[in-house]
Amino acid sequence: MALSDLVAGLREYAGGVYAYRAAVELVVDHGVFLGRHAFLDEFVRVMRDGIAYVRWGAAVKALNEHVVPCSTSEAAVLRIAASLGGDVPVRLGRVLGGFDTANMTRILDAVCVANHGRPHRCRDAGADRAANYGH
């Protein structure tokens, strides 16, 4: 399956639920995990109609067991996405603090989308990002 089709399927599954959409857009924009075949094979399910979802709880469990190869900041982004998309608890005090500007902006966008459906506007690319979040 092409990445663009997978992303469309994930967005379709998220539908109009802001928190789910925020989680999907965070992992899409982050660009790390959806590019790893092992992650896709283990934690992403695609239904016959092309709609796809992430097994957030299983992904975080694998992170906790240290079987998902990734950096600390990559793991933190995935934990935050899982918290938004899968009701998986995250300890923000443990995952925040080491992000670069790009990742912090992605996370702020996701939190704003989960809250009211729109990414924040604190940067130049805000208008371009709004299209990805369905606005």
N, C-alpha and C positions, 0 to 999 in steps of 0.2 A: 504494500500500500504506500502510495506517495505521501510524503510528510504533509503536503497541503490538504490531502483528503483526510488524513488522520486529524489534523487540527480542526478541519470543518466538522468532523464527527464528534470531537470533544466539545466543541462549541455548541453543537446541536444538543448533546446530552445535557449540558449545563443550562440550556434554555434561558429563561428569564430570571433564574435564581441568582441574585447578585453575588452571593458568596461563592457559589460554584463557578460562575463565570470568572470571578476574580482569581480563583485558584488556577483555572485553565490558562488564563491570560498570563499569569505569573510564570508558569512553567514554559509556556510558549515563548514569551518574551525573553526569559532567561536563556533558553536555547540549549541547555546542557543535556537534560535527561531525555528529551524526545529525540535526540540524536544518537542515543546509545541503544543498540539492538537488545542487549541483555535487559535493560530497563523495560523496554517496550514488550519484550517477550514475557517478562515476569509480572509486570504491574499494570499493563494497559490491555484492556479487552475491547475488541471490535465486534459488534453484533452484525448479523447478516445484512441489515439495512445500512451499514456504514457508520452508525452511531457508535461512539467510543467513550469509554470512561476509564479513569485511573483508579486502581485499587489503593487508595491512599493509606489505609490502615496497614496493609501488607507492606507497602513501601517504607513506612516509618518503622515498622517492626524489623525489617531488613536493615535499615539504618542503625537501629539500636543494637542489632546483632553484628554490626560491622561487616556486612556482606555486600553492601553497595559501595563500590569504589568511587569516592568523590572527596573533594576538599571540604574543609569545615564550613566555608561559606556556601558551597553548593548544597551541603546537607541542610544548612539552616534555611535556605530558600525553599527546599523541598518540604521541610517541616512546617513552615508557614503556609505554603500552598495546601498541604494536607490538613492543616487546622481549618482553613477556610472551606475546603472542598469536601472534607470527609469527617468533620467533627472529631478530629484527632487533637488532643490537647497539646499545646506547645508552651514552653516556658520562655516567654519573650526575653526575660533577663539573661537567659543563657544563649539565645541565638542572636540577639542584637549586639552591636558594638564593633563588629569587624567588617562591615560591608563597605565596599567602595561606593562612589556616588551613583553609578549606574544601577547597582543592585538595590541600594536604598531607595532610589526613585521607583524601581519596579515594585518594591514592597509597599511603598506609600501609595502608588497607584492601586495596587490590589486591595489595600485596606479601604481606600476611598470608594472603590467600586463595590466592595462588599457592603459598605455603609449606605451609599446612595446611588450606585449604578454608574458613576462617572469617575474617571481618573482625575488626580489632582492637576492643577495647572501651573505648577511651580517651575516649569522649564519650557524651553522653546519648542520641543517636539510634542507638547501636550495636545495640540490640535490633531496631529497625525495619529496619535495613540487613541484618541476618542473613537475613531472609526473601528479599531480592533475590538473595542468594548461594546460595540453595538449602538453607538451614539454618533 
